[in-house]
Amino acid sequence: MASTITLQSVVDWARTFTKLIPIVGVGGFSNEPALSICNNVIQEILAPPFNWKWNRVELATLLTVDDTQDYSQTVADVGWVESCEREDNASTSTPKPIYEVEVVQDLPREFLQGKPEKICKLKETSTTATFRVWPMSDTTIWKLYVTYQAKPPIKTTLGTTTWTPIPDELGYVIRQGFLAMALAHADDQRASQEYTKFQRMIQKALGNADAEIGHEGFFPDAPLMRG
């Protein structure tokens, strides 16, 4: 879903509600504070735990290695890990059984081996992200399917720059967020009320998924009765 709404158009719209108080070029700083407000809005909309489908990325397949707990991948936009599944890569079953792996914030080093039960984003650099599994993998080669929410992009100019990756159908959320923060900059007493509206609009936008039945359920890792 491409974005066509520009940062500048939202800035111009918001100025009609802020009594035309300057929000561009204040203090001689080009595009400020409008540009920073735009980035703040994007970062807030994409902050955890908001798991937007349009911001979801699937990591290239990660294969575990015996006696290894940490795995570095060439990817630089991992915001936070949303979900993970494991699959026995050597299984001859059709289709191969897939099990969920719990996503956690952090994991300690471990000397035990087994099937990966937990995963976290351990650290990152400008070009790589390192994931840690728990426990460390055994001799079985597990294929891990990692899904994450991408980091908020940093916008550097106004003009024709769009609100990508936020789609046009969330334009009302973008405008409300910018208005609330612009009013706060202007020390307008309406800022708090408008910010509350902004948060409600985010929840409303996420609530659109309520029309889709969730898949969550309980599935035993092994038969309950082994006979």
Number of C-alpha atoms within 10 A of each C-alpha: 10 12 16 15 19 16 24 19 15 21 22 14 13 22 17 11 12 20 11 11 14 16 22 18 13 13 10 8 9 13 17 18 17 26 21 15 20 27 19 17 23 23 15 14 22 22 16 14 10 15 18 16 10 13 18 15 16 15 17 13 11 16 16 24 17 14 16 18 23 19 17 16 15 14 15 14 18 20 16 19 24 21 18 21 20 22 18 18 15 11 13 9 8 6 7 12 12 14 17 17 20 16 20 14 11 14 17 11 12 13 12 12 16 14 20 23 18 20 26 22 23 17 12 17 10 9 11 16 18 17 21 22 28 24 22 23 24 18 13 15 18 22 18 24 19 21 18 20 25 23 16 22 14 13 16 11 17 20 11 12 16 21 24 19 16 23 17 18 12 14 16 13 23 24 19 22 27 26 27 25 23 25 23 17 17 17 11 14 10 14 18 14 10 19 19 13 16 24 15 13 18 20 14 13 14 14 11 9 12 9 7 8 7 8 6 6 5 6 9 7 9 7 8 7 5 5 4
